[in-house]
Every structure is written in structure tokens, then in C-alpha cells.
Amino acid sequence: MAASAHGISSVILRGVEPGGATVVSKLRPYILQGSIDALAKNDPAGLTPAQAESFAADVALGSTLAEKLKVKAGDTITLIVPIVAGSQGELTTRTAHFTVGAIFESGIAFVDRSLVLLSLSSAQRFFGREGRVDGIEVRLFDLEQTDRVTARLRAMFGKSYRVANWKEFNEAAAAGFEMLKRVYALVLLMLIGVAAFNLVAILIMVVMEKRKDIAILRSMGASVADVRRVFVFKGLIVGSVGTAAGLLSGALGCWLLAHYHFIHIEKRIYGISTLPIAIHPLNFVIVAVASIVLCWLATLYPARQATRQMPVEVLRS
């Protein structure tokens, strides 16, 4: 529990290694006040027990929690935790004062509302567990490898340790996102199909306008396959230009969303304040291939119609 002169709130304490490059690089972009370096500078590691008792280490709070407690960087808060101590496992409480060294805003409602970060040595000393940790967090560069890495860790550590991944913590949300991905892929395919029908209409109009030109080409010796090939190539060129423009605009939109976050959603409802963006080149390739294939299929009917008319009848009319 965290308390200040103006408020009180239940929190989750997590000890981190503030000097680690990964921790600093992940947290620094979200700091609103103070500095994440304060956790490393004001670290009780190396102090004597007497010095550590009167030492006020720095902590980092989420923005929503800081607003609830009505504190800012440099203020002091009190942390109260339950401790099981004694030979009979008696439940007691431990209290300590900490200085707010940094305030961060991750955009995730639960994190900004409940999380308090402090250095690992401060957390160990506060909980009376020097030299011990309760868990190790593993971060992956590729989330698609989550299941494979989880299986390897479980095989490595056996049943003596509990290994859990983010999918298991958010099983319902993960299943919902997986279903949404499939639905959106189907919707996107249908949109490409609608665009392909528009291409069919355009090519049919071209066939109707170029009846005499087609007849002249046929009378000069062009074969049915040559005429059909002209319209297939024309459809593929139009489809390729449209596909390339769509891919470029989509990639640009994803890049802008990932860097500037100009689309905001209600954090209290969705748990996040902006749309998370993950760019996968394979998705662009799949969309491009599907688009070109549909465009090719869309050219077959107009190309067939262009070769059905007899040159003599067209020129006579």
C-alpha cells in the first residue's frame, strides 16, 4: 500500500535493476517527471545496515497513481507491506519512506494506476529478502516465439519452477485478438475483391470503347491470344500501380502511428491510450500477392469479351 499526505492506494511493488541498459531504454521514453537514473543513484546497495535504516530510496510511480496520491517528483511517500515473519509465520507489516524519483506514463491503465518501481536492492532490503528474488522476467524480441520459448524453459527448469507467459496471463484478450486478426484479414480480402470488381468494370468499358481498334488489330494479323494478353497486361499494370500505392500509404500510416500516436482511445475502457502498431513485412507481401492474383482473375472476363467479336462485323457497323 502507498500513502502520502493527500491520498492512499493499493499498489504493486516491483524491483528492477536501474543500471541495466534494457530497463533504462524501455522506461526512459515514458518518463514525465524526474529521471529513471534516480533509482540507480539513490540505491542502498553497499550501505551499512545502520545507514540503510535511515536511507530514503527513490521510486518511480505511474502517472495515474501519482495523480491519486497528489505527489510529484521529489515528494515523499510511505509504503506499507505485509510480511510473514517469525518461526510461526506471523503476519506483520513493514513501513518505510521513499522519495518519488520519477513519474512515468506507459499508456496502459493498469500499469499507470498500480505499479511502483524501485531498485532491486531496495526492494530486497525492504522485504527482508537480501540476495533473493521471487521471479525473473524474460523479454523476447519476437512475440511469435512465445510458445516455443515457454516450452523450452519448462523443459529446462522442470516442475520445481512455474513458467508462465503473457498469453496465459491474458488468455481471453489473446484469443480475442487472434479472432480479430482473422476477421480483419477476411474483411481486407473482401475489400480487395470489391476493388477487383471495379477493375472488371473499367476493362469492360475499355473493351466497348476500343471495339474498332481491336477489330483493326485482328484484321492486321493479331491473334486472339495477343488481344487477350493486351487486356490482361493492362489490368495487371493498373492493379500493380494501385497495390504499390496502397502498400506505400499503409506503411507510411503505420510509421506515423508508431512514432506520433495521433489516434487516441479511452484508456479507462481499453486499458491503453493509443493504438499499438507492429509492422510485419510478411503481411505486406501476402496482401500484395493476394491483390495481384485477384487483379489477374479480374482481367480474364474482359479479355475474353474482347476476343469474341468478329472483326468484319465490327468494321461493317
N, C-alpha and C positions, 0 to 999 in steps of 0.2 A: 504494500500500500504506500502511496506517495501523498505527502501532505505539505501544504505551505500555509502561510498566514491567511490566505484567502480561499483555500479550497482543499479538497481531498478526493482521491480517486484510486481505484484498484489498478495495478499495473503489472506488466511482465518484465522482469529484470533479465538482461542477457549480458554476459561478459564477453567481450571481444578483445582482440589483440590490436590496439590502435596504431601500433607501429607497422603492422603488416601492409604491404602495398595493395593487396586486394581489398582490404577493409577501407583503406583511405580512398582508393579510386572509386569504390562503389558508393561511399557515403558523401564524399565531398561535393558532388553536384547538387545534393539535396539540402545543403546547409542554408538556413535562412538567417540565423544569428550565431555569433560566436565562431568557433573553429573546432573541427574534429581533432586537431592537434592537441587541444587542451586535455583530452583524455590520456594522451601519452605523456605530456609534460607533467601533469599532476597525478602521477602514478605512485602509489605507496610501495611499489616493489623496491627492495633494498633498504627500507627504513627499519629501524628497530621497533619492537613491539610497543615500547613507550611512545615513540614518535608517531606510530601509526594510529594510536588511540585518539590523538588529538588532530589527526590529519583529515581535512575535508577534501576528498577526491572529487573530480569533475564527472558529470554525467551528461548524456545527450538525451533530449526529450523530443517526442513528436510534437508537431505544431498544435494539434487539437488538444493534446494533454497539457501543453504549456498554457494554452488559452483557458482551459478549465481551471488550472491551478493559479492562473493570473500571475505568471512569472516570466522573466526574460533572462537573457544571458547575464550571468554574474550574480543572480539571486541564489538564495539557499533554500533547499527543500529537505524534508525529512523522509527517510524510507524506513518502513516497518515491515519485517518479515517474520513468519512463524518458523521456529527452529525446533527440531526434535533433538533433545539433549539428555544427558544422564544415562545411567545404566538401565533405568526402567523406561526409557523412551518418553520422557516427559515433554510435553509441548509447551514451549516458552516463546517469547518474542524477542527480537533484536532490533534496536533502533540506532540509526546513525544519520548524521547530517552530511549532505552533499551539495556541491556548488554546480549550478547549471552552466556547463561549459559550452554547450551548443544546442540549438533548436533546429530540427530538420523537418522537411515535409516531403514524404515519399509519394504522395498521391493515393496511397492505399489507406482507406479509412481505419481499418483495424490497427495497422501499424502506427499511424499518427495518433491514434487515440490511446493506445495501451503500452507501447514499447518504451523502455528506458534502457539505454546502453551505457555501460561503464567498462573500464578496463578489466581484463581478466583477473589480474592480481587483486584489484579492488573487490571484485565480486567474490573471489575465493576467500579473502580475509573477512569480508562482511558476513558470509555464510558459514565461516569457520571450517572451510574445506581447502586449506592451503595445499597446493600441489595437485589438486584433483579437479576433474571436470565431469559434468553429467552427460555431455553429448558432444559430438563432433559433426559439424555441418559441412557437406561436400557440395560444391557448386560445379555445374557442368557447363561447358561452352555450347554443347549441342543437347537441347532438351529431348530430342528424339532418341537419345541413348539412355534415357532414364531407366527403362525396364531392364536393359542389358546390364547396366552398371549395378542396379539394385540386386539382380540375381547373382552377380559376381561377388558383391560384398557379403550377401547372406551365405554364400558357399564358403567364403573366406573366414568369416567370424563364427559361423555355426549358430546354434540356438542359445548360446550364452549371452549374445547381444541382440538387441532389437534394431532392425534396419527398416526404416520407413522412408518413402519418397513423397514428393509434393502431390502426386496423383492420389495417393491413399489419404492424405490429409484433406484433399478437396475432390473426393471421388465424384460427388454429384455434379460439381461445377465442371470437372474434366469431361464427364460423359455428356453434359450439355453442350460444351464447346465442340466436342467431336461431332455431335449431331448437327450443330450449326454449320460446321465446315462442309459437311456433305450436302446440306440443304443449299448453302450458298454456291457450291460448285454446280449443283443442278440448275439453280436459277441463272447462273452465269452462262451455262451451256444453252439454256433456253433463250437468253438474250442474244447470244451469238447466232442461234438459229433464226431469230427474227431478222437480224441483220442480213443473214444469208437469203431470206425471202425477199428482202429489199433489193439485193443484188440480182436475184432472178428477174424481178420486175424491171430493173434497169436494162438488163441484157435483152429481155423480150422487146422493150421499146427500141433498143438499138437495132434489133433484127427487123422490126417493122419499118424503121426509117431507112435502113440500108438494103432494102429488098433489091433495088436496081443495081446497086454496087455488087451485091452478092451474085446476081444473075450475070453481070458483066464478067466477074472473075471466073464463074463457071464456064461461060462461053469462051473464055480465053485459055481454058485448059486446066483450071484449078480443080482438083479432085474434091470429093465430099469430105475426105479426111482433112484436107488442107483448110477448107472453110470451117469445119468443126474446131480445128486446132486454133484458128484465129480467135474464136469466141471464148474458148477455154483459157487461152493465154490472157485475153483481155480481162476476164473475170478474176483470174489469179493475180494479175497486176493490181486491179482495184482492191481485191481482198488483202493483198500483201501490204499495200500502202496504208489501208485502214488498220490492219493489225499492228504495223510498226508504230503508227501514230498512237494507237491505244496503249501499247506497251510503254512507250516513252512517257505519255501523260500519266499512266498508272505508276510507273517508277518514280516520276517527279513528285506526284501526290504523296506517295509513301514516304519519300525522303523528307518532304516538307512537314508531314505529320510527325515523323520520328524526331525531328530537330526543333520544331517550333510549337507543337501541341496546341494548335489554334482551334481544335474541336474539343469542347469541354462537356462533360456529362456530370450528373448529380452524384457526388461521392457518397452521400448518405444512403443512396439506393443501390448503386452498383459496386461500392467499395473502392472504386478507382475514380480519379478526376479527369483523366484523359484516356484516349484510345491507345492501347499498346500496339505497336507496329513491329512486325517481324517480316523481313523481306527474304523470300526463298526463291532463288533463281529457277529452281525446278518448276515452280508454279507458273512462272512466266513462259517457260518452254512448253509446258503442257497446254496452256491457253493458246499460244501461238500455233502449235501443231493442230489443235482442235479447230481453230479458226480457219486455217488454210485448208484443211480437209473438208470442212463444211462449205467453204467457198468453191472448192473444186466440184463438189457434188452439186452445188447450185448452178454451175455453168453447163451441166450436161443437158438439161432440158432445153434451154435457149439454143445451144449449139446444134442440137438435133432438129429443132424447128427451123433453123437457118438453112439446113441442107435438104429439107423436104420439098421445097418449092422448085418447080421446073423452070429453068432459065427462059425458055421460049414463052411460057405463059406470062412471066413477069414482064419481059420486054414488050410483049404484044399489048399488055394492059397499060 
